[in-house]
Amino acid sequence: LVSERLVLQFPGYLAEPAVPFDRFAMRADWTFQENDRLLLDVQHLEFKQQGLSGTVYGTHLMPLTQEAGKEGVPDLSGNLTGLDLRQVGRYLPLATPDHLREWLTGALAGGTASNVKFRINGDMADFPFNARAPGGNGSPVAAALHQPAHGHRAGHAGDSLDLGPRARARDLVNGS
């Protein structure tokens, strides 16, 4: 699949379900699995979206019927560059706990991230994954932040967050 000016819909996954892409190119296969599930095998996905560009590969086992709390089991890795930190909330799954969403969107008040490397691996019903839990698959993210603007964490007036120039989201999520 290769397309320009493509809009994909992710109802039940993202708060803003319409995701526009300036350019989208994907090489993938899919197979139907038992229990009304589909296994999407992404060999290569490359996209550009309003200054953000990235690549993704991996698998996502997902139900064929939409059900709250049953978004499937991804094992996806990728790289991003040009991520506007003010837009992080647009890309967080709906399964993100409210306190974490508020904390991330409040703390990342500006700047961009490049050389973002991520892995999402686990049942989305368990998101955010805890990489430190026994048997936890985790979802490590590492990035270089450029001119980060640090906001305040939601609910903690006057408490600022020092992300530093090479913060890791894994450490933010797990409180290190």
N, C-alpha and C positions, 0 to 999 in steps of 0.2 A: 504494500500500500504506500503510495507516494502522493502527497496532496499539498496544496497551498491554500491558505485561508480556510482551514478546516476547523469546525467546532464540534468537540466531543461532549456528550452529556454524561454526567456521573451522578444521577439522582440517588440519594441514599448514601453516597460516599463523601461528598464535599458540600460545604455550606453554599458555595456558588457552583451549582452543578454544570453550568455551561462553561467549558474551558476552550477558549479560542487559541488556535495555533497559526502562526504565520507560515510555518513549514512543518510538515510531519512526514516522516518516512519510517516505515516499520516492516521488518521481515519477521514473520511469526507463523506458527502452526497452532492448531487447536484440536483437541480430541474430547469426545464426550466420555464422561466417567460414570460410574455407578451412582445411584442416589441423586439423579438429576443435577449433576455437576459438570462443569466444563474446565478443562485444563488448558490454559493459554500459555504457550511456550514462546517467549519473545527472544529471538536470537539477536536482534539488533533494533533499537528504536532510537531515532535521532530527531530532535525537534528544536524549533525556534519559536519564542513567544514573547513579544514585547520586551526585547532586550535580554531575556533569559534564553539560554541554550543548554541542551543536555543530551545525554545518551543514557539508555536504560537497557538492561537485559535480565532474563530470569524467567520464572514461572509464576502463575497465579491460578490456584485452584479455587473456582468460585461457583456458587449455586446458580442454577438457571432461573430460579424464582427469587424475587426481591423480598427479603424479610429483614426487619430491623434486627441488628445484632448478629447477622449472618452475612458478613461481607467477604468471607473466604479467607484463604491462606496464601498470601504472597511470599515469594522468596525472590526479591528483586534487588538488584544492585545498579548503581549508576553514578554519573558525574553531572554536576551542574556548574554553570558560570553565569555571572551577571544577575544573580538573585537579589532583587530589591528587598531589603530586610523589612520594609514597611508592609510588604505583601505576604509575609510568611503565613499569616492566618488563612489566606486563600487556599493554601496547599495542605493544610492540616486536615486529616480525615475527620468526619463527623464523630467518630469514636473517641477523639481526643477529649479527655475530661475537661470540663469547663475551667477549673482552676489552672490547669496547665496551659490551655489556649489563652486565657487572660494573662497569665504570667509571661508567656512567650511574646504575645503581641504587644504587651506593655513594655517589656524589657528591650525589644529590638525596635527602636524608634526611628532608625534611619541607617543609611549606608548600604553597601552591597557585599555579597559573598561571592567568592570565586573559588575554583578548585574544590567544590563541595563534593565529597565522596560519601555515598550513603548505602545502607543496606536495610531493607525492610523484610523481616523474616519471622513469620508467626501468624497465628490466628488473629484476625483483626478484632475479634471479640475481646482479646486480651491487650489491645493497644492502650497506652504505650507499653512496649515490651520492656522488661527489666533485664538488661544484659547481665546483671550481677546475681540474679535469682538462680538457685540450683536448677539446672536444666534449661534455663532461659536462653532463648536465641538472641534476643536483643535487637536493637535497631541502631547501630552506631552511625554517627554522622560526624565528619570532620570538615572544617572549612577555614579558609583565610578570609577574615573580615576586613573590608576597606572603608575607612572613615566611618566606623560604627557610631551611631548616636544611641546612647544608653538612656532608656526611659526608666520609669519606676515600675516595680512589680505591682500588679493590681492588688489593691487592698492594703498596701504598705506605703503610705505617703511618706516621702522623704527617704525611703530606702532604695538606694540606687544599686545597679548591678554592674560590676566591672567585668566585661566579657574578655578584655584583652584582645590582642591582635589575632590570635589563633585559637579561639574558643571552640570547644567541641560540644555539640548539642547533647551528646550522650552524657556528658558531665552535668549539663544544665538540667536535663530530665531527671537524672539520678541524684542530684543535689550535691555533687562533689565540689 
